Amino acid sequence: MNSSFRPTFPVCFDNSMLTSFAACNRKFQYEYLEHFTSPHLSIHLHAGGCFARGLEVARKAFYQDQLPAAEAIEKGGYALVEQWGEYEPFDPTSPKRLERMIMGLGEYFRQYPMFSDHIQPWKDESGLAMVEHSFAIPIPVDHPTTDEPILYTGRFDMVGEYNAGCYVLDDKTTGQLGASWLKNWHMRSQFTGYTWALLQEGYPCLGAIVRGQSFLKTKFGFAEVLELRPNWQIEEWFQQMIRRIVRIKELWDHGFWDQNLDHSCAAYGG
């Protein structure tokens, strides 16, 4: 391939990138190398990101800054609104419109009061509550142009302590909860990768706790599932992650990306 037309190869990979590549090689090329994106931001992505910001600010205010819970939640609400900005959903009656997200934040902390939550933040070596955790860990695959190790990166809501164990805590907003939602995380690579990352950083992580909050027209729902990640599953994920990135390097070098001409073309609205 003519290198003058070759897109820049990423210096880091995350779960979303690898999931996109697994679904369709060409989808990965368009989204993460050519940076083609829809001009219309999904309300589900936008609302979920704003909600996560509200949770983060409220938790930091309470656990790190030692503010009273009411003040901490108020700060979280302001942060949610600020993150929302001027965004206008196509459907003004959507359960995930701004006012419902603000109400949902309050309901979340009524369901899980910070002072008595059965999941409390894990403390780092300095004693700081580990609310919102990001990582960037080198892996044994070199970048094709810099020869530096590629990084595996990620970010999640909190490193939590539950029954004296260390877990990833990740919050999800959804439209519907139920048995299928609870089963949705058993093989999810996202949480295997998070667990691997914490282990690399020296934390005795056992797996992930996924919290779901449903946003319906007239009510909110809550669910929680604990997902353990044994060593064999983590190693299987790691080796597959390495193979996928090596394959991406090969396709980038050749300049041709296969298409999955199947259901992935229409997944999540196309």
PEQUILIN-V823901 format. One record per residue. N is the residue number from 1. RES is the residue in three letters. SS is DSSP state (a for helix, b for strand, c for the rest). OMEGA is omega in radians with two decimals (* if undefined). NEAR is the number of other C-alpha atoms within 8 Angstrom. Layout:
BEGIN
n=N res=RES ss=SS omega=OMEGA near=NEAR
n=N res=RES ss=SS omega=OMEGA near=NEAR
END
This chain:
BEGIN
n=1 res=MET ss=c omega=3.08 near=7
n=2 res=ASN ss=c omega=-3.04 near=5
n=3 res=SER ss=a omega=-3.14 near=5
n=4 res=SER ss=a omega=3.13 near=4
n=5 res=PHE ss=a omega=-3.09 near=6
n=6 res=ARG ss=c omega=3.12 near=9
n=7 res=PRO ss=c omega=3.12 near=6
n=8 res=THR ss=c omega=3.13 near=5
n=9 res=PHE ss=c omega=-3.11 near=9
n=10 res=PRO ss=c omega=3.06 near=6
n=11 res=VAL ss=c omega=3.13 near=7
n=12 res=CYS ss=b omega=3.12 near=9
n=13 res=PHE ss=b omega=3.02 near=11
n=14 res=ASP ss=c omega=-3.07 near=9
n=15 res=ASN ss=a omega=-3.13 near=10
n=16 res=SER ss=a omega=3.14 near=6
n=17 res=MET ss=a omega=-3.11 near=10
n=18 res=LEU ss=a omega=3.08 near=12
n=19 res=THR ss=a omega=3.09 near=8
n=20 res=SER ss=a omega=3.13 near=11
n=21 res=PHE ss=a omega=3.14 near=11
n=22 res=ALA ss=a omega=-3.14 near=7
n=23 res=ALA ss=a omega=-3.12 near=9
n=24 res=CYS ss=c omega=-3.13 near=12
n=25 res=ASN ss=a omega=-3.12 near=13
n=26 res=ARG ss=a omega=3.07 near=11
n=27 res=LYS ss=a omega=3.09 near=11
n=28 res=PHE ss=a omega=3.14 near=12
n=29 res=GLN ss=a omega=-3.10 near=10
n=30 res=TYR ss=a omega=-2.99 near=10
n=31 res=GLU ss=a omega=-2.96 near=10
n=32 res=TYR ss=a omega=3.06 near=9
n=33 res=LEU ss=a omega=3.13 near=11
n=34 res=GLU ss=c omega=3.09 near=8
n=35 res=HIS ss=c omega=3.01 near=7
n=36 res=PHE ss=c omega=3.12 near=7
n=37 res=THR ss=c omega=3.09 near=5
n=38 res=SER ss=c omega=3.07 near=5
n=39 res=PRO ss=c omega=-3.10 near=4
n=40 res=HIS ss=c omega=-3.14 near=4
n=41 res=LEU ss=c omega=3.13 near=7
n=42 res=SER ss=c omega=3.10 near=6
n=43 res=ILE ss=a omega=-3.12 near=8
n=44 res=HIS ss=a omega=3.09 near=7
n=45 res=LEU ss=a omega=-3.10 near=8
n=46 res=HIS ss=a omega=-3.12 near=10
n=47 res=ALA ss=a omega=3.12 near=13
n=48 res=GLY ss=a omega=3.11 near=10
n=49 res=GLY ss=a omega=3.12 near=8
n=50 res=CYS ss=a omega=3.12 near=13
n=51 res=PHE ss=a omega=3.11 near=11
n=52 res=ALA ss=a omega=3.11 near=10
n=53 res=ARG ss=a omega=3.10 near=12
n=54 res=GLY ss=a omega=3.10 near=15
n=55 res=LEU ss=a omega=-3.11 near=10
n=56 res=GLU ss=a omega=-3.10 near=12
n=57 res=VAL ss=a omega=3.14 near=12
n=58 res=ALA ss=a omega=-3.13 near=14
n=59 res=ARG ss=a omega=3.11 near=14
n=60 res=LYS ss=a omega=3.13 near=12
n=61 res=ALA ss=a omega=-3.10 near=12
n=62 res=PHE ss=a omega=-3.00 near=13
n=63 res=TYR ss=a omega=-3.10 near=10
n=64 res=GLN ss=a omega=-3.09 near=9
n=65 res=ASP ss=c omega=3.08 near=7
n=66 res=GLN ss=c omega=3.05 near=7
n=67 res=LEU ss=c omega=3.02 near=9
n=68 res=PRO ss=c omega=-3.05 near=7
n=69 res=ALA ss=a omega=-3.10 near=9
n=70 res=ALA ss=a omega=3.13 near=6
n=71 res=GLU ss=a omega=-3.14 near=8
n=72 res=ALA ss=a omega=3.14 near=15
n=73 res=ILE ss=a omega=3.09 near=13
n=74 res=GLU ss=a omega=3.09 near=9
n=75 res=LYS ss=a omega=3.09 near=12
n=76 res=GLY ss=a omega=3.11 near=15
n=77 res=GLY ss=a omega=3.09 near=12
n=78 res=TYR ss=a omega=3.13 near=9
n=79 res=ALA ss=a omega=3.09 near=12
n=80 res=LEU ss=a omega=-3.13 near=13
n=81 res=VAL ss=a omega=3.14 near=11
n=82 res=GLU ss=a omega=3.13 near=7
n=83 res=GLN ss=a omega=-3.13 near=8
n=84 res=TRP ss=a omega=3.09 near=11
n=85 res=GLY ss=c omega=-3.08 near=6
n=86 res=GLU ss=c omega=-3.08 near=4
n=87 res=TYR ss=c omega=3.09 near=5
n=88 res=GLU ss=c omega=3.12 near=5
n=89 res=PRO ss=c omega=3.10 near=8
n=90 res=PHE ss=c omega=-3.13 near=4
n=91 res=ASP ss=c omega=-3.10 near=5
n=92 res=PRO ss=c omega=3.10 near=7
n=93 res=THR ss=c omega=-3.11 near=5
n=94 res=SER ss=c omega=3.06 near=8
n=95 res=PRO ss=c omega=-3.13 near=8
n=96 res=LYS ss=c omega=3.03 near=10
n=97 res=ARG ss=c omega=-2.96 near=11
n=98 res=LEU ss=a omega=-3.06 near=9
n=99 res=GLU ss=a omega=3.11 near=6
n=100 res=ARG ss=a omega=3.11 near=10
n=101 res=MET ss=a omega=3.10 near=11
n=102 res=ILE ss=a omega=3.09 near=11
n=103 res=MET ss=a omega=-3.13 near=8
n=104 res=GLY ss=a omega=3.10 near=10
n=105 res=LEU ss=a omega=3.09 near=13
n=106 res=GLY ss=a omega=3.12 near=9
n=107 res=GLU ss=a omega=3.13 near=9
n=108 res=TYR ss=a omega=-3.08 near=9
n=109 res=PHE ss=a omega=2.92 near=10
n=110 res=ARG ss=a omega=3.09 near=7
n=111 res=GLN ss=a omega=-3.10 near=6
n=112 res=TYR ss=c omega=3.14 near=8
n=113 res=PRO ss=c omega=-3.03 near=8
n=114 res=MET ss=c omega=-3.10 near=10
n=115 res=PHE ss=c omega=-3.11 near=5
n=116 res=SER ss=c omega=3.13 near=6
n=117 res=ASP ss=c omega=3.14 near=8
n=118 res=HIS ss=c omega=2.99 near=5
n=119 res=ILE ss=c omega=3.12 near=7
n=120 res=GLN ss=b omega=-3.13 near=9
n=121 res=PRO ss=b omega=2.97 near=12
n=122 res=TRP ss=c omega=3.13 near=10
n=123 res=LYS ss=b omega=3.08 near=9
n=124 res=ASP ss=c omega=-3.05 near=8
n=125 res=GLU ss=c omega=3.13 near=5
n=126 res=SER ss=c omega=-3.13 near=5
n=127 res=GLY ss=c omega=-3.12 near=6
n=128 res=LEU ss=c omega=3.09 near=8
n=129 res=ALA ss=b omega=-3.03 near=11
n=130 res=MET ss=c omega=3.06 near=12
n=131 res=VAL ss=b omega=-3.09 near=11
n=132 res=GLU ss=b omega=-3.07 near=10
n=133 res=HIS ss=b omega=3.08 near=10
n=134 res=SER ss=b omega=3.13 near=8
n=135 res=PHE ss=b omega=3.05 near=9
n=136 res=ALA ss=b omega=-2.97 near=9
n=137 res=ILE ss=b omega=3.11 near=9
n=138 res=PRO ss=b omega=3.08 near=8
n=139 res=ILE ss=b omega=-3.06 near=9
n=140 res=PRO ss=b omega=3.01 near=7
n=141 res=VAL ss=b omega=-3.10 near=9
n=142 res=ASP ss=b omega=3.06 near=9
n=143 res=HIS ss=c omega=-3.02 near=11
n=144 res=PRO ss=c omega=-3.14 near=7
n=145 res=THR ss=c omega=-3.13 near=5
n=146 res=THR ss=c omega=-3.06 near=6
n=147 res=ASP ss=c omega=3.05 near=7
n=148 res=GLU ss=c omega=3.11 near=6
n=149 res=PRO ss=b omega=3.02 near=10
n=150 res=ILE ss=b omega=-3.12 near=13
n=151 res=LEU ss=b omega=2.94 near=11
n=152 res=TYR ss=b omega=-3.00 near=12
n=153 res=THR ss=b omega=3.09 near=11
n=154 res=GLY ss=b omega=-3.14 near=10
n=155 res=ARG ss=b omega=3.09 near=8
n=156 res=PHE ss=b omega=-2.87 near=11
n=157 res=ASP ss=b omega=-3.08 near=13
n=158 res=MET ss=b omega=2.88 near=12
n=159 res=VAL ss=b omega=-3.00 near=14
n=160 res=GLY ss=b omega=3.03 near=13
n=161 res=GLU ss=b omega=-3.13 near=12
n=162 res=TYR ss=b omega=-3.10 near=10
n=163 res=ASN ss=c omega=3.11 near=4
n=164 res=ALA ss=c omega=3.11 near=5
n=165 res=GLY ss=b omega=-3.12 near=9
n=166 res=CYS ss=b omega=-3.09 near=14
n=167 res=TYR ss=b omega=2.86 near=14
n=168 res=VAL ss=b omega=2.97 near=16
n=169 res=LEU ss=b omega=-3.14 near=13
n=170 res=ASP ss=b omega=-3.12 near=11
n=171 res=ASP ss=b omega=-3.14 near=10
n=172 res=LYS ss=b omega=2.97 near=9
n=173 res=THR ss=b omega=-3.06 near=9
n=174 res=THR ss=b omega=3.08 near=9
n=175 res=GLY ss=c omega=-3.06 near=7
n=176 res=GLN ss=c omega=3.05 near=8
n=177 res=LEU ss=c omega=3.13 near=14
n=178 res=GLY ss=c omega=-3.08 near=6
n=179 res=ALA ss=a omega=-3.12 near=6
n=180 res=SER ss=a omega=3.09 near=7
n=181 res=TRP ss=a omega=-3.12 near=9
n=182 res=LEU ss=a omega=-3.12 near=11
n=183 res=LYS ss=a omega=-2.99 near=7
n=184 res=ASN ss=c omega=-2.96 near=8
n=185 res=TRP ss=c omega=-3.02 near=8
n=186 res=HIS ss=c omega=-3.10 near=6
n=187 res=MET ss=c omega=-3.00 near=5
n=188 res=ARG ss=c omega=-3.08 near=8
n=189 res=SER ss=a omega=3.13 near=8
n=190 res=GLN ss=a omega=-3.05 near=7
n=191 res=PHE ss=a omega=3.02 near=10
n=192 res=THR ss=a omega=3.11 near=13
n=193 res=GLY ss=a omega=3.09 near=12
n=194 res=TYR ss=a omega=3.13 near=11
n=195 res=THR ss=a omega=3.09 near=16
n=196 res=TRP ss=a omega=-3.10 near=9
n=197 res=ALA ss=a omega=3.13 near=10
n=198 res=LEU ss=a omega=3.09 near=11
n=199 res=LEU ss=a omega=3.11 near=10
n=200 res=GLN ss=a omega=-3.14 near=8
n=201 res=GLU ss=c omega=3.06 near=6
n=202 res=GLY ss=c omega=3.11 near=6
n=203 res=TYR ss=c omega=-3.05 near=8
n=204 res=PRO ss=c omega=-3.03 near=8
n=205 res=CYS ss=b omega=-3.12 near=11
n=206 res=LEU ss=b omega=-3.09 near=11
n=207 res=GLY ss=b omega=-3.04 near=15
n=208 res=ALA ss=b omega=2.96 near=14
n=209 res=ILE ss=b omega=-3.09 near=12
n=210 res=VAL ss=b omega=3.09 near=12
n=211 res=ARG ss=b omega=3.10 near=12
n=212 res=GLY ss=b omega=3.02 near=13
n=213 res=GLN ss=b omega=3.14 near=14
n=214 res=SER ss=b omega=3.11 near=12
n=215 res=PHE ss=b omega=3.13 near=15
n=216 res=LEU ss=c omega=-3.06 near=9
n=217 res=LYS ss=c omega=-3.01 near=6
n=218 res=THR ss=c omega=-3.08 near=4
n=219 res=LYS ss=c omega=3.08 near=6
n=220 res=PHE ss=b omega=3.08 near=10
n=221 res=GLY ss=b omega=-3.09 near=9
n=222 res=PHE ss=b omega=3.06 near=9
n=223 res=ALA ss=b omega=-3.12 near=9
n=224 res=GLU ss=b omega=3.14 near=9
n=225 res=VAL ss=b omega=3.11 near=8
n=226 res=LEU ss=b omega=-3.12 near=8
n=227 res=GLU ss=b omega=3.08 near=10
n=228 res=LEU ss=b omega=3.10 near=7
n=229 res=ARG ss=c omega=3.12 near=11
n=230 res=PRO ss=c omega=-3.07 near=8
n=231 res=ASN ss=a omega=-3.11 near=6
n=232 res=TRP ss=a omega=-3.13 near=6
n=233 res=GLN ss=a omega=3.09 near=9
n=234 res=ILE ss=a omega=3.14 near=13
n=235 res=GLU ss=a omega=3.10 near=8
n=236 res=GLU ss=a omega=3.09 near=8
n=237 res=TRP ss=a omega=-3.08 near=11
n=238 res=PHE ss=a omega=-3.11 near=9
n=239 res=GLN ss=a omega=3.11 near=8
n=240 res=GLN ss=a omega=3.09 near=8
n=241 res=MET ss=a omega=3.12 near=9
n=242 res=ILE ss=a omega=-3.12 near=11
n=243 res=ARG ss=a omega=-3.14 near=8
n=244 res=ARG ss=a omega=-3.12 near=9
n=245 res=ILE ss=a omega=3.05 near=10
n=246 res=VAL ss=a omega=3.12 near=9
n=247 res=ARG ss=a omega=3.10 near=8
n=248 res=ILE ss=a omega=3.08 near=8
n=249 res=LYS ss=a omega=-3.14 near=9
n=250 res=GLU ss=a omega=-3.13 near=8
n=251 res=LEU ss=a omega=3.08 near=10
n=252 res=TRP ss=a omega=3.14 near=11
n=253 res=ASP ss=a omega=-3.13 near=7
n=254 res=HIS ss=a omega=3.13 near=7
n=255 res=GLY ss=c omega=3.10 near=8
n=256 res=PHE ss=c omega=-3.08 near=6
n=257 res=TRP ss=c omega=3.14 near=9
n=258 res=ASP ss=c omega=3.07 near=7
n=259 res=GLN ss=c omega=3.00 near=8
n=260 res=ASN ss=c omega=-3.05 near=10
n=261 res=LEU ss=c omega=-3.07 near=6
n=262 res=ASP ss=c omega=-2.98 near=5
n=263 res=HIS ss=a omega=-3.12 near=6
n=264 res=SER ss=a omega=3.11 near=10
n=265 res=CYS ss=a omega=-3.07 near=8
n=266 res=ALA ss=c omega=-3.09 near=7
n=267 res=ALA ss=a omega=3.10 near=7
n=268 res=TYR ss=a omega=3.08 near=4
n=269 res=GLY ss=a omega=3.07 near=4
n=270 res=GLY ss=c omega=* near=6
END
